[in-house]
């Protein structure tokens, strides 16, 4: 059962806390307050909270803490939680070939366990909103998308469920085995049904649905075109993988006679309602087209490093005006599963080209908050600490031995070790307290995931 929002007239007051609002002016307070009313932010500012407040059900002394917007994860594959640690030294295409036969044996019960493991890791690292790109739907696998939605709802995370798909099997020049793909007609019917069943476009919605064919090398051109038409008819967003590896560029040129970005443009896949995962191998023309059309990017630094894919040109994208957020990617290529650690990894990796100001502590935080909110089309609801926005907030403890001597609270979060998470609010509910989940039993999730991993391995 999904976690319900708190009563609309109840207040939570957080005081004496360092605040990084990530608003348009990057407003910060060294010692300020945040007031939550129901599931919204009622007040934020310097000094103590207003004295007239009534119905205060909880007061938090934020001394020694930093409060930020909850982190936003723009790309993930939750089901991969139960296939971590495999194909450890492979590049993308070899890694996919090794793992597709395993993933193709999943079902809704295993996906439920894996989704709870993935969502738990995200919440415990400060993530309040996540998108999950699921594209493997074996025949007889049951209600796989419904299983992930149910699993995440039980933990209380804000969620964008991506109805993915694969239609180009190995016999058609794709990478997945033929038994792992679906027919285009079946994909479109299932995608529309998912939108009709689950998508909630209202302000404060806990659940969005987007349409997300897997990648240019695993779906047909007809599916790409028809998926874009369907999404725009239903008023939902579009997502896929793009320009992740050098091999993909070669694949697209051989198959379509053009590179990935030009291919996306040819099938109607550039626009403000679209975001792509990775975008590592982008030239100046590609970046310009993304900027002109408002097409977003999910930057996944750890996964790109794990698969030796390369370093995305994030500073150049930001300079051009491309919307960029952070993503964990699947935990079969980023075994930590944490979004909080991606702040530091993004900052460091993007300086490897010799530019010490390529990403700053604050631009890294913006990538993980407002950047992600913009990529998911939710910048008016989440991503910053502003009056009227949803109470999705992370309270980080920065006065311990690992952080107390770091002069700048934001640098403590984005340059130091990931700080302990004191409290995580989603929709006004405290879903993490002192680093522990409040809505489910972590030991039970760990046991279920271990069993699911063993069962899936035994099916191959």
ABEGO torsion letter per residue (X at the ends): XBBBBBBAABBBBBBGBBBBAGBAAGBBBABBBBBBBEABBABBEBEBBBAABBGBABBBBABGBBBBBBBBBABBBAAAAAABGBGAABBAAAAAAAAAAAAAABBAAAAAAAAAAAAAAAAAAGBABBBBBBABBBBGAEBAAAAAAAAAAAAGBBBBBBBBBBABBAAAGBABBAAABBBAAAAAAAAAAAAAAABBABBGBABBBBBBBABAAABBAAAAAAAAAAAAAAGBBBBBBBGABAAAAAAAAAAAGBBAAAAAAAAGABEAABBBBGGABBBAAAAAAAAAAGBBBBBBAAAAAAAGAEBBBAAAAAAAGBBBBBBAEBAAABAAGBAAAAAAAAAAAAAAAGBAAABBAAAAAAAABAAAAAAAGAAAABGBBBBGBBBBBBBBBAABAAAAABABAAAAAAABBBBBBABBBBGGBBABBGGBBAABBAAAAAAAAAAAAAAAAAAX
